[in-house]
Amino acid sequence: MSRFHSYINSAAQIIDQYAGKEPLSSFLQSYFRSNKKYGSRDRKIISNLCYSFFRLGKQSENIPVEEKLLIGLFLTSDGPDELLNALKQEWNKILKEAAGIDSRLKFIKSGFPSFNESALFPWKEELSEGIEIDEFRQSHLKQPDLFLRVRPGNWESVMEKLQTHHSDKWFEIVNNKCIALPNSTKLDGVIELNKEAVIQDYSSQRISEFLQAIKEKVQEPISVWDACAGSGGKSILAKDILGEIDLTVSDIRESILVNLKKRFNEAGISIYKSLLVDLASDKSNPRLDREPNHKSKIIIADVPCTGSGTWGRTPEQLFFFNEKKIDEYASKQKKILNNTITALEKGGFLLYCTCSVFRRENEENVEWLLKNHPLQLVKMELLKGYDKKADTLFAALFTLNN
């Protein structure tokens, strides 16, 4: 019994020290490096308690941290739990009965009247259209899956390797390119990542639907500028969908472009231009300054955003989020769009993406684009993933009028 109380006390201590200035995963790694008394099993249990705590959002301070840790564990567990069996046997009995999340929430609210389900995601009025708020809130109680996108020509090889290392029950085939796996899955040594398949969320893979719509209207070779390239996932997707492309990638972070180069090498992409630029500056387009005669047929603007559609993976970000950030990001997104559109060919395509669920970053920016630039909206969709243990994204495709 003392061992389980020790887990609760350690998790409470971590939560008291953690200020949200770095990813929780990084903070936990540093904490455990400095406190070597914890074995691997201890670290796993304590980490799970911490994540379960943040999945509850900003609950009432009337509920002690220690109780919140147990509530979080109860609501996020897939079945009976050893710690709950030691400290909350009645709760564990409910888990043994496989009670659904609605029943478990009702049980918690009966014992803790100040528990507020709205705190799981409190910004209902800010949401994009079409989100079922109850289902969306409850999705934050579960860690999303890990998704693989199998690259062209590699399906049989990837399936054979997965089946050799694990049983079929270990993964789920979502469609003829997408495979869902438990989030903790280790793939090193199983498949050749980036060459055979890329780790890419299900909703992010659905950007292929927008690229496919472009492919039907243009001919190879196609000039593509991935303006906020990040780790390069959408560039690799564009290559797989569009075929031969004249690719330019850019980002504000040099370290990201270094990592992107390594990933591109693994993916077999060796010919591309790379630019280190701040597209949110008030200056003229940095790409046209360096390449004044070069414009792109396709610009992918997967812009920096609140990341609110991915908080199921990083619940600590929801816990520490300040609503003022929505306007800050929306303003930055407009600057980036202004600086990229000047490099778009007449008749070319702008693909605007966010991993946000906030209307101000999504539909309202679409309205702003149509009002302030000679663009025509081709397709717009909120890519819901919360019902599939995936992220929720937003994408809009425009064409620049001739």
N, C-alpha and C positions, 0 to 999 in steps of 0.2 A: 504493500500500500504506500509506504514512504517513497518508493521509486516513482510511482505515478504522480504523487504530490510534487516531487522534485521536477518532473517534466513540466507541470503547470507553472511552478515558480520560475523555472528557467525561461519558459516562453513569455511569461509576464515581464521578466527582467529585460528580455530582448525588445519587446514592444515598447517598454518605457524608454529605452535608449535610442530606438530607431526613429529618425526624424523625416524619413521619406526623401532624402536628398540624393540617394542612389538606389538602384534596384534592390528590392528586398533580398533577392538571391545573392547579390554581391555582399550585402551587409552580413548575411548569415555565414557566408564563407569566411569572411574576416573574423567574425565573432568566434566561430568554431576553431579557427587557426590559433586564436589567442587563448582559447579554453580547451586544451587538449584532453581534458578528462572525459569528454563525450566520445563514445564509440559510434560506429556507423549507424547502428539501430537507434541510438539515442538521438543522433542528429536528425534522422529521418522523422522520428515522432515529434520532436520539438519544432522542426521546420513546418511540418503539416499543421501543428497547432497554430503557429503564427499566421500561415496563409489562411487558415479557417477563420481566425479572428478578423482579418482584413476583409474577408468575403462578406462579413455582416454589414459593412459600411459604417457610417457614423451613428451607432446606436446610443441610446440614452446613457448618460453618466451615472444614472441610478442603478445600473447593472454593473457590478464589480467586474474588473478585467478577468479575474479567474473564472467567473460564471460565463462571461462572453466566450472565453476559450472553449469551454465545454459545450456551449450552445452552438458555436461554429463547427466543432467537431461532429456534433449530433446531426446538424443540418447538411453537412457535406459528405458524410460517410455513406458508402455504398452498401454497407452491411454491418453486422455486429463488430464492436471495437473493444479491444482488450482494456484500454484505459477507461472507457465509459463503463465497462463491466465492473471495474474496480471502484469507480467513484460515483457512478450514476446508473445503478443496476436497472432501475425502472426504464430509463431512457434506452439502455441497451436492449431491453426486452422488446421495445417498440421497433428497434432496428432489426431484431431477429424476425419480427412479424412482417418485415419488408414493407413497412408503412410508407406511402408516397410522400412527396415533399409537402403537399397541401396539408396532410394530416399532421406531419411533424411541425409545420409552422403553427398550426392551430394549437397543438399541445404546448409549444413554447410560449405562445401568447397567453395561454391560460395560466401559466405559472409565472410569467414575467409581463405584466400588463403594459409596461413601458416599452417593450420590444416593438419596433416599428418596421414592418415589412418594406415600407417606402424607402427606408434608409439603404436598402440593397442597391437602389439607384434613384436618387432623390430628384433628378432634373427632368421630370416627366414633361413639363411644358416646353422644354428645349428640343425635344426629340423630332427627328425627321418623320414624315408621314409613313404610316403603314406598320409601325412597330407595336406589337401586342405587349403592353407594358408589364402585365403580370408575368407572362412567360419570359420576357426579357430580363426582368429583375431576378427571377428565380434561376436563370441561366448562370448568374454570377456565383452561384453556390457550387458550381462544378468547374473543374479544370478542363478547358477545351482539349480536343484530341490533337495529335500530331498528324499532319497530312503530307503525303508524298504525291508529287505530280511526276508520272513516268514520262520520260522524254520519248520522242518518236523512235520506233524501232526497237525499244528495249522492254516491252511489256513481258514477253515470255521469260527473258533473262531475270528480270526483277522478281517476278512471281516465283520462279524456280528457286531463287536464292532465299526469299522470305519463307517459303514452305520447307526448305531444307533446314533452316535455322530455328523455325518456330512452326507451331501448328496453325491450321487455317483459322482457328478460333481467335488467334492472337491479333488478327487484323480483319478489316472489313473493306470489301471492294465497293467504292462509292459509285464509280462509273468506269468507262474503259481507259481512263487516264489517272484516276484519283484513288488513293488508298488511305484509309484512316487507321491510325495505330494509337495505342495508349501513349499519353504524353511523355512518359518516362522512358520510352523505347530508345535503346541505343542501337544505332545503325552502322557505326564504324566497324569495318571488317565484314559487314553483311552485304552491302551493295556499294557501288562506286557512286558516291554522292556527287551531284552536279553533272556527272557524265551520263549516268543511266537514269537518274531521277533527282529531283530537287525537293527539298523541304519547303513547302509552300501551302499556306492555309487554303482550305476549300474555297472560301469566298474570293480570295485573291486569284485562285486558278480560274474563276469565272470571268476574270478580265479577258480571257481568251474569246468570250462571246463578242466582246466589243472589237477586238482585233480581227476576228473573223468577218465582222461586218465591214471593216475597212478593206480587208483582202479582196472582197468581192468587187471593190470599186477601183482598185489601183493595180498597176503592173510592176513586176520586179525589174531592176533592183529598186528598193524603196529606202529613202533617207529617213532615219528615225533618230530623234533626240530624246533620250530618257533624261529629263531635266533635273529631277531629284532622285538620282539613281539608287541611293542607299546601297544595299548589298547586291543589287543587279538582278533581282528575281524577275522583274517585269521585262528587262532587256532579254534575258534568256527565253522568257515566254514569247516575246515578240519574234525572236529568231526562229523558234519552233513553229510558230503559227504562220509567219509571213515569208519565211524562206530567206533568200538573199537580201540582206539589208545593209545599208551604209550607216553604221551605228556611231552615234556620239553619246557619251554619258557625262554627266556632271553632278557635282555635289559640293556642299560648302565645307565638308570635313575631309581633310587629306587622308586620315587614317582609314576612313570608309573606302576611299578610292584604292588604297593599298590592298585592303581585304577583297574588294571587288576584282582587282586584277588577278588575285590568287584563285578566286572562284571562277572567273572567266577562263583561266588556264585549264581548270578541271573540266569546264563545260565545253572546251574546244573552241572558244571564241578568242581569236588572236588579233583580228584586224578591227580596230575601233579607235575613235578619238576620245580622249579623256580630258575634262576641263575642271579645274578647281575654281568655283565661282560662288558668289553670294547673290542669288537671284532675288533676294528680298531687299536689296539696296535700292536707293532712289536714283541710281545712275541709269544710263542707257543700257541696252541689252549687252551683257558681257560677251555673249557668243558672237554677236554681229560685230562687236569691236575688234575681235580677234580674227573673225572670218566674215568680212563684210559682204562677200558675194555668195555666201552659203546659206540656203534656207532649207528647212526640212519639210518633207511631205507629211510626216507624223511627229507630233510632240506628245510625249507622255509626261504629264505633270502629276505625279503621285506626291502631293504636297505635304509638308510638315503639318501635323494637326494634333488635336487633343489626344488622339488614340483611344477615344471612348468606346469604340467598337471592339477593342481588344482587351478591355479591363478584366475579362474573365481569366486571362492569362496572368495579369499583373494587378491583382485586386488592391494592392497598396496604393496604386495611382489613383483609383477611385476615392480611397479614404482621404488622401491628402489634396484632392483636386479643389481648386478655387474657380468658381464660375466665371470670374473676370478673364480667365484664360481663353474663353471661347472667342471673345471679341479680339483678343490679341492675335490669336491664330487666324481668325477670319481676315484681319487686316493684312497679316503677312502673306496669306494666300493670294489676296488681290494683287499685292506687289509682285509676287512671283509670276502670276498670270500675265500681268502687264508687260513684264520683262521677257516672257517667252513668246507671246503671240507675235511680236515683231519679227520673229525668226520663222514664222509659219508660211509656207507657200500658199498662194491663192488656190483655192480648191482643196487645200490640205486639211488634215484632221488633228484636232486637239482632243486628247483623252485626259479628262480631269478625274482624279481619284483621291479619296480620303479613306482613312480607317476610323472615321468618326460617325457617330449617330446623331450629331447635333445639326439641326436645321440651318443654323447660321453658317456652318462650314460646308453645307451641302446644297440644298435647294436655293437658299438665298444667294449663294455665290453663283449658281447657274443663272438666276434672274439678273444678277449684276453683270455677268458676262454678256448676256444677250442684250442688255440695255446699253452697254458701253463699248461693245466691239461688234464688227460686222460678221457675226457668227450665226449659224443655223444649228439648232439642236437636232441631232440625229437619233439619239437614244439616251435614256437616263433611267437608272435603277438603283434602289437600295438593295444591296446584296446581303440578304438576311442569312446569318449563320447560327444564330442563337438556338435554333431548333435542331441543329445538327452538330452541336458541340464544336462549333467553329466561330470565327470572328464575324463581325458584321461590318461591311464596307459600303461605300457609295461610289458610283461611277457615272460620268456623263460624257458623251461623245458629241463633238461639234465639228462642223466643217466651216472653213473660212470662205465667205462669199467671193466669187470672182469679180 
